[in-house]
Amino acid sequence: MTETKMAYNSKVILFLLFSSNLISAMDRFVINYGIVPISKEFHLDATSTGLILSIFFLGYAIMQIPGGWLSDKFGARIVILISVFSFSIFTGLTGVAWSFGILVFIRFIFGIGEGSFFPAGGKLIADAIPEERRSKAMSVFLSALTAAGIIAPILATSMMVNIGWRWMFVVIGLLGLLFGMLNWFFLKPKAGTSGLNQASFSSRPVQKTTKGSIKKMLKTPMIWALIIVSFSHGFISWGLSAWMPTYLVNERGLDLLSLGMLALIPGVTGVIFFLLAGYVIDKQKHGREKWIGAISGIGYAMLVYLMFHAKTITGVIIFQSLIPMFGGTLSVIIFSMPLKHLSQEIAGTAIGVVNLGMQIAGFLAPLGMGFIIDAFDGSYNGAVWLLTSFGIVCFLAFVTLYSSGKKESLIGEHAPIVPVTK
């Protein structure tokens, strides 16, 4: 890693990426708790409830590849700024929806606004963090999702009890605008940087990402294996995230405040397992990730099955708290492998392509589970078997994954590096 690349203040960048990802996760996670009073107010069945939970991910998925391409072409900073301000505004607007149709429309546009944030964040990590630390950096970035799992339940349930679900979304939207301002003022290159890394902070076009390079990337077996794993992992993750609050209230008899307090436990373990996964994976030789991923897929499936079949609420929470051990590991592997195995200039596009699978699953999982729950007369048994089967798909995709262990340059050599001015 050259001096120019490390001229960034990487700690500031990781803090801003973590905090922005935290508020973006808050914006989308609280709907999983807000949906309980929303479904009662709008008299929704399980299928309509699933549509509200899913439609965000359709918009989000649409922006994955364009968001990555824009980050590669114009730099990550401008894409991150536009995304943070956009999703904050539409979070606030969720609170003023007056009908089912309007709520669905707002959540769809909300997804489009947020969709480019994650690939832009991945691009920034590729530009600012040395290769041997990128899994750890990605684990910090991703751990914001589980940190939101700690904050969102208690915040959402407390706010809904005290100010109602509408004002909850307005307040969180205003908080997102504050984080947008922090990025505006502080997401900048450290004084004295120049050359290649400055591009991620610039709004000027940078090194060209050609159609040929994207085409070549899509012919890479690793990318397709990661898309399959991303979709399968996403189906389990978003399916659980969307339906666990409703399941715990309707099937296990929890009230909203108890739900919020108990959800803190898997949130805490999730942060720990994400950070631990990043540290462990960075220590592994190239090629070993596939075997860690394969084991994680089997473990994922087993814990999901055991959680839904636990006899007591204590058992449910214990298994739910262990699930991030495997889910977090899969996430870190999925999103760090492109940063380590593909050339830096296409990092944003690669992350967008891989994350597309997860976000398509995010659209299909809540909707599909709602449909299956209705089809089984309110029983979750069919949905549980569906989630379990996707853990097996993760295992098979990793077992059959081939990687040479060499970084593939898809668009040519780097531009000359300009030394840092002392």
KOLFISE-859423 format. One line per field, with one value per residue (C-alpha): residue number from 1; x, y, z. Coordinates in nm, 2 decimals. Layout:
resi = NUM; ...
xx = X; ...
yy = Y; ...
zz = Z; ...
This chain:
resi = 1; 2; 3; 4; 5; 6; 7; 8; 9; 10; 11; 12; 13; 14; 15; 16; 17; 18; 19; 20; 21; 22; 23; 24; 25; 26; 27; 28; 29; 30; 31; 32; 33; 34; 35; 36; 37; 38; 39; 40; 41; 42; 43; 44; 45; 46; 47; 48; 49; 50; 51; 52; 53; 54; 55; 56; 57; 58; 59; 60; 61; 62; 63; 64; 65; 66; 67; 68; 69; 70; 71; 72; 73; 74; 75; 76; 77; 78; 79; 80; 81; 82; 83; 84; 85; 86; 87; 88; 89; 90; 91; 92; 93; 94; 95; 96; 97; 98; 99; 100; 101; 102; 103; 104; 105; 106; 107; 108; 109; 110; 111; 112; 113; 114; 115; 116; 117; 118; 119; 120; 121; 122; 123; 124; 125; 126; 127; 128; 129; 130; 131; 132; 133; 134; 135; 136; 137; 138; 139; 140; 141; 142; 143; 144; 145; 146; 147; 148; 149; 150; 151; 152; 153; 154; 155; 156; 157; 158; 159; 160; 161; 162; 163; 164; 165; 166; 167; 168; 169; 170; 171; 172; 173; 174; 175; 176; 177; 178; 179; 180; 181; 182; 183; 184; 185; 186; 187; 188; 189; 190; 191; 192; 193; 194; 195; 196; 197; 198; 199; 200; 201; 202; 203; 204; 205; 206; 207; 208; 209; 210; 211; 212; 213; 214; 215; 216; 217; 218; 219; 220; 221; 222; 223; 224; 225; 226; 227; 228; 229; 230; 231; 232; 233; 234; 235; 236; 237; 238; 239; 240; 241; 242; 243; 244; 245; 246; 247; 248; 249; 250; 251; 252; 253; 254; 255; 256; 257; 258; 259; 260; 261; 262; 263; 264; 265; 266; 267; 268; 269; 270; 271; 272; 273; 274; 275; 276; 277; 278; 279; 280; 281; 282; 283; 284; 285; 286; 287; 288; 289; 290; 291; 292; 293; 294; 295; 296; 297; 298; 299; 300; 301; 302; 303; 304; 305; 306; 307; 308; 309; 310; 311; 312; 313; 314; 315; 316; 317; 318; 319; 320; 321; 322; 323; 324; 325; 326; 327; 328; 329; 330; 331; 332; 333; 334; 335; 336; 337; 338; 339; 340; 341; 342; 343; 344; 345; 346; 347; 348; 349; 350; 351; 352; 353; 354; 355; 356; 357; 358; 359; 360; 361; 362; 363; 364; 365; 366; 367; 368; 369; 370; 371; 372; 373; 374; 375; 376; 377; 378; 379; 380; 381; 382; 383; 384; 385; 386; 387; 388; 389; 390; 391; 392; 393; 394; 395; 396; 397; 398; 399; 400; 401; 402; 403; 404; 405; 406; 407; 408; 409; 410; 411; 412; 413; 414; 415; 416; 417; 418; 419; 420; 421; 422
xx = 0.00; 0.15; 0.19; -0.06; -0.33; -0.28; -0.28; -0.65; -0.76; -0.90; -1.05; -1.26; -1.38; -1.47; -1.66; -1.86; -1.93; -2.03; -2.25; -2.42; -2.48; -2.62; -2.88; -2.96; -3.03; -3.24; -3.44; -3.53; -3.54; -3.79; -4.06; -4.03; -4.16; -4.38; -4.56; -4.75; -4.95; -4.95; -5.11; -5.38; -5.44; -5.47; -5.64; -5.38; -5.35; -5.02; -4.97; -5.03; -4.80; -4.53; -4.56; -4.49; -4.19; -4.07; -4.12; -3.83; -3.59; -3.72; -3.62; -3.29; -3.21; -3.27; -2.99; -2.72; -2.54; -2.60; -2.49; -2.17; -2.10; -2.16; -1.92; -1.65; -1.71; -1.76; -1.62; -1.79; -1.83; -2.09; -2.29; -2.29; -2.41; -2.70; -2.80; -2.79; -3.00; -3.24; -3.32; -3.35; -3.61; -3.82; -3.80; -3.96; -4.23; -4.32; -4.48; -4.72; -4.86; -5.24; -5.32; -5.18; -5.10; -4.91; -4.71; -4.60; -4.50; -4.30; -4.12; -4.03; -3.88; -3.71; -3.53; -3.42; -3.27; -3.08; -2.98; -2.65; -2.51; -2.38; -2.18; -2.04; -1.93; -1.76; -1.58; -1.46; -1.32; -1.14; -0.98; -0.89; -0.81; -0.52; -0.61; -0.50; -0.74; -1.04; -1.23; -1.19; -1.30; -1.60; -1.69; -1.69; -1.91; -2.15; -2.16; -2.37; -2.65; -2.64; -2.58; -2.90; -3.05; -2.96; -3.09; -3.39; -3.61; -3.60; -3.61; -3.89; -4.11; -4.05; -4.12; -4.44; -4.57; -4.50; -4.54; -4.68; -4.54; -4.59; -4.37; -4.12; -4.04; -4.03; -3.78; -3.55; -3.56; -3.44; -3.16; -3.06; -3.03; -2.79; -2.57; -2.58; -2.44; -2.16; -2.07; -2.08; -1.83; -1.60; -1.60; -1.31; -0.95; -0.69; -0.48; -0.19; -0.35; -0.34; -0.35; -0.56; -0.72; -0.84; -1.08; -1.31; -1.39; -1.41; -1.73; -1.52; -1.51; -1.23; -1.06; -1.30; -1.49; -1.56; -1.84; -1.59; -1.46; -1.82; -1.88; -1.56; -1.66; -2.00; -1.81; -1.61; -1.74; -1.67; -1.91; -2.20; -2.13; -2.13; -2.46; -2.62; -2.49; -2.59; -2.94; -2.97; -2.82; -3.04; -3.36; -3.29; -3.17; -3.44; -3.71; -3.62; -3.57; -3.91; -4.12; -3.96; -4.12; -4.47; -4.39; -4.28; -4.59; -4.85; -4.71; -4.51; -4.73; -4.47; -4.58; -4.41; -4.18; -4.08; -4.01; -3.78; -3.59; -3.53; -3.42; -3.12; -2.96; -2.92; -2.82; -2.53; -2.41; -2.45; -2.20; -1.95; -1.97; -1.94; -1.62; -1.48; -1.56; -1.37; -1.06; -1.06; -1.11; -0.83; -0.60; -0.69; -0.50; -0.68; -0.91; -1.00; -1.30; -1.50; -1.48; -1.56; -1.86; -1.97; -1.97; -2.15; -2.43; -2.50; -2.48; -2.72; -2.98; -2.96; -3.00; -3.30; -3.47; -3.39; -3.50; -3.85; -3.89; -3.77; -4.01; -3.97; -3.91; -3.57; -3.47; -3.59; -3.37; -3.07; -3.08; -3.16; -2.85; -2.63; -2.75; -2.53; -2.22; -2.29; -2.49; -2.22; -1.95; -2.13; -2.18; -1.82; -1.70; -1.96; -1.86; -1.49; -1.40; -1.47; -1.25; -0.97; -0.99; -1.10; -0.92; -0.99; -1.12; -1.43; -1.49; -1.81; -1.96; -1.86; -2.01; -2.33; -2.36; -2.31; -2.54; -2.81; -2.87; -2.92; -3.16; -3.37; -3.40; -3.49; -3.79; -3.90; -3.85; -4.10; -4.35; -4.30; -4.31; -4.63; -4.78; -4.67; -4.80; -5.14; -5.13; -5.06; -5.35; -5.12; -4.87; -4.50; -4.40; -4.37; -4.17; -3.93; -3.85; -3.80; -3.55; -3.37; -3.33; -3.15; -2.88; -2.82; -2.79; -2.52; -2.33; -2.35; -2.25; -1.93; -1.84; -1.85; -1.68; -1.34; -1.10; -0.74; -0.64; -0.50; -0.64; -0.80; -0.74; -1.05; -0.97; -0.59; -0.32; -0.36; -0.28; 0.06; 0.07; 0.17; 0.37; 0.23; 0.37; 0.55
yy = 0.00; 0.33; 0.64; 0.82; 0.56; 0.59; 0.97; 0.95; 0.96; 0.61; 0.62; 0.93; 0.75; 0.44; 0.64; 0.82; 0.51; 0.33; 0.61; 0.67; 0.30; 0.29; 0.57; 0.41; 0.08; 0.26; 0.42; 0.08; -0.14; 0.06; -0.02; -0.39; -0.26; 0.01; -0.24; -0.37; -0.05; 0.03; -0.30; -0.24; 0.12; 0.03; -0.31; -0.51; -0.89; -1.07; -1.03; -0.65; -0.63; -0.82; -0.58; -0.27; -0.45; -0.56; -0.26; -0.07; -0.34; -0.33; 0.04; -0.04; -0.33; -0.11; 0.13; -0.12; -0.14; 0.22; 0.33; 0.13; 0.26; 0.62; 0.57; 0.43; 0.71; 1.02; 0.92; 0.78; 1.11; 1.27; 0.95; 0.90; 1.26; 1.23; 0.90; 1.00; 1.32; 1.13; 0.84; 1.08; 1.28; 0.98; 0.83; 1.15; 1.13; 0.78; 0.94; 1.14; 0.86; 0.87; 0.54; 0.20; 0.30; 0.62; 0.43; 0.17; 0.45; 0.64; 0.32; 0.24; 0.59; 0.56; 0.24; 0.42; 0.70; 0.47; 0.21; 0.37; 0.42; 0.07; 0.03; 0.38; 0.28; -0.03; 0.18; 0.41; 0.12; -0.01; 0.33; 0.42; 0.09; -0.14; -0.48; -0.68; -0.47; -0.46; -0.75; -0.58; -0.25; -0.41; -0.58; -0.24; -0.10; -0.39; -0.41; -0.09; -0.31; -0.51; -0.20; -0.07; -0.40; -0.30; 0.06; 0.02; -0.21; -0.02; 0.32; 0.22; 0.06; 0.34; 0.61; 0.44; 0.41; 0.77; 0.97; 0.72; 0.56; 0.87; 1.10; 0.82; 0.83; 1.21; 1.23; 0.96; 1.14; 1.46; 1.26; 1.13; 1.49; 1.56; 1.27; 1.40; 1.73; 1.55; 1.37; 1.70; 1.87; 1.58; 1.32; 1.47; 1.37; 1.45; 1.76; 1.67; 1.39; 1.38; 1.14; 0.82; 0.82; 1.18; 1.05; 0.89; 1.23; 1.41; 1.48; 1.48; 1.17; 0.94; 0.64; 0.50; 0.18; 0.03; -0.19; -0.45; -0.46; -0.50; -0.77; -0.95; -0.92; -1.08; -1.37; -1.43; -1.75; -1.59; -1.31; -1.54; -1.76; -1.45; -1.33; -1.67; -1.66; -1.29; -1.37; -1.68; -1.50; -1.20; -1.41; -1.55; -1.22; -0.99; -1.26; -1.28; -0.91; -0.84; -1.11; -1.18; -0.88; -0.99; -1.35; -1.27; -1.06; -1.28; -1.63; -1.59; -1.33; -1.05; -0.69; -0.41; -0.30; -0.65; -0.71; -0.40; -0.51; -0.87; -0.76; -0.59; -0.93; -1.06; -0.70; -0.70; -1.05; -0.94; -0.65; -0.88; -1.16; -0.91; -0.76; -1.10; -1.23; -0.94; -1.00; -1.38; -1.36; -1.10; -1.36; -1.63; -1.71; -1.66; -1.95; -2.04; -1.80; -2.05; -2.32; -2.08; -1.97; -2.32; -2.41; -2.08; -2.18; -2.51; -2.34; -2.07; -2.32; -2.52; -2.22; -2.09; -2.42; -2.46; -2.10; -2.14; -2.48; -2.37; -2.46; -2.13; -1.77; -1.80; -2.06; -1.84; -1.55; -1.78; -1.92; -1.57; -1.44; -1.71; -1.67; -1.36; -1.59; -1.74; -1.46; -1.20; -1.42; -1.47; -1.09; -1.01; -1.28; -1.18; -0.81; -0.83; -1.09; -0.85; -0.59; -0.84; -1.04; -0.77; -0.45; -0.14; 0.08; -0.14; -0.20; 0.01; -0.17; -0.51; -0.45; -0.32; -0.63; -0.87; -0.67; -0.68; -1.04; -0.96; -0.67; -0.87; -1.12; -0.83; -0.75; -1.11; -1.25; -1.04; -1.06; -1.43; -1.52; -1.32; -1.51; -1.85; -1.76; -1.68; -2.00; -2.21; -2.04; -1.83; -2.11; -2.02; -2.38; -2.34; -2.02; -2.18; -2.46; -2.21; -2.01; -2.33; -2.44; -2.11; -2.19; -2.51; -2.31; -2.10; -2.41; -2.55; -2.22; -2.19; -2.56; -2.52; -2.18; -2.16; -1.88; -1.87; -1.65; -1.39; -1.04; -1.00; -0.66; -0.61; -0.26; -0.22; -0.07; 0.20; 0.56; 0.68; 0.75; 1.10; 1.11; 1.30; 1.64; 1.66
zz = 0.00; -0.11; 0.10; -0.12; -0.05; 0.32; 0.32; 0.40; 0.76; 0.74; 1.09; 1.00; 0.68; 0.86; 1.13; 0.87; 0.67; 0.99; 1.12; 0.78; 0.74; 1.09; 1.01; 0.68; 0.85; 1.12; 0.84; 0.69; 1.01; 1.21; 0.94; 1.07; 1.41; 1.27; 1.05; 1.36; 1.42; 1.04; 0.95; 1.21; 1.09; 0.73; 0.79; 0.60; 0.55; 0.55; 0.18; 0.18; 0.49; 0.30; 0.01; 0.23; 0.38; 0.04; -0.19; -0.05; -0.17; -0.53; -0.55; -0.36; -0.60; -0.91; -0.79; -0.70; -1.04; -1.14; -0.79; -0.82; -1.17; -1.07; -0.78; -1.01; -1.26; -1.04; -0.71; -0.39; -0.20; -0.42; -0.45; -0.07; -0.01; -0.26; -0.12; 0.25; 0.19; -0.03; 0.20; 0.50; 0.32; 0.23; 0.57; 0.70; 0.43; 0.54; 0.84; 0.64; 0.42; 0.42; 0.24; 0.16; -0.20; -0.10; 0.16; -0.10; -0.34; -0.07; 0.03; -0.33; -0.39; -0.05; -0.18; -0.50; -0.29; -0.06; -0.32; -0.43; -0.07; -0.02; -0.34; -0.29; 0.06; -0.08; -0.35; -0.08; 0.13; -0.18; -0.24; 0.12; 0.29; 0.22; 0.08; 0.38; 0.60; 0.38; 0.53; 0.87; 0.73; 0.56; 0.88; 1.06; 0.77; 0.79; 1.17; 1.15; 1.04; 1.36; 1.57; 1.42; 1.54; 1.89; 1.87; 1.63; 1.84; 2.17; 1.99; 1.76; 2.02; 2.27; 2.01; 1.89; 2.24; 2.32; 1.99; 1.75; 1.43; 1.21; 1.42; 1.47; 1.10; 1.09; 1.38; 1.23; 0.89; 1.06; 1.22; 0.88; 0.75; 1.04; 0.93; 0.58; 0.69; 0.88; 0.55; 0.37; 0.60; 0.70; 0.42; 0.24; 0.16; 0.41; 0.33; 0.11; -0.09; -0.47; -0.76; -0.77; -0.43; -0.46; -0.73; -0.48; -0.33; -0.65; -0.86; -1.18; -1.40; -1.30; -1.48; -1.73; -1.64; -1.98; -2.10; -2.17; -1.81; -1.68; -1.93; -1.83; -1.46; -1.53; -1.69; -1.37; -1.19; -0.85; -0.92; -1.00; -0.70; -0.48; -0.64; -0.55; -0.20; -0.17; -0.28; -0.05; 0.25; 0.18; 0.17; 0.51; 0.66; 0.53; 0.57; 0.94; 0.98; 0.83; 1.00; 1.34; 1.52; 1.39; 1.47; 1.83; 1.89; 1.72; 1.78; 2.10; 2.27; 2.33; 2.38; 2.19; 2.48; 2.56; 2.19; 2.19; 2.49; 2.39; 2.04; 2.20; 2.27; 1.91; 1.81; 2.05; 1.95; 1.58; 1.63; 1.80; 1.54; 1.25; 1.39; 1.48; 1.13; 0.96; 1.18; 1.12; 0.75; 0.70; 0.86; 0.61; 0.30; -0.04; -0.11; 0.24; 0.25; 0.05; 0.31; 0.59; 0.38; 0.32; 0.69; 0.76; 0.52; 0.70; 1.04; 0.92; 0.81; 1.13; 1.36; 1.17; 1.20; 1.57; 1.65; 1.51; 1.68; 2.02; 2.30; 2.50; 2.42; 2.59; 2.33; 2.05; 2.17; 2.22; 1.87; 1.72; 1.90; 1.75; 1.39; 1.33; 1.39; 1.05; 0.89; 0.97; 0.84; 0.51; 0.48; 0.53; 0.28; 0.02; 0.02; 0.09; -0.18; -0.47; -0.31; -0.27; -0.60; -0.85; -0.96; -0.75; -1.03; -1.07; -0.70; -0.68; -0.97; -0.84; -0.50; -0.67; -0.88; -0.59; -0.36; -0.63; -0.54; -0.17; -0.25; -0.49; -0.21; 0.02; -0.21; -0.25; 0.10; 0.30; 0.02; -0.04; 0.33; 0.37; 0.08; 0.22; 0.57; 0.42; 0.21; 0.53; 0.71; 0.93; 1.01; 0.97; 0.89; 0.51; 0.55; 0.79; 0.55; 0.27; 0.48; 0.58; 0.22; 0.13; 0.39; 0.20; -0.13; 0.04; 0.12; -0.23; -0.39; -0.18; -0.22; -0.60; -0.60; -0.78; -0.72; -0.84; -0.55; -0.79; -0.83; -1.17; -1.34; -1.55; -1.70; -1.72; -1.51; -1.24; -1.32; -1.21; -0.83; -0.73; -0.41; -0.11; -0.06; 0.27
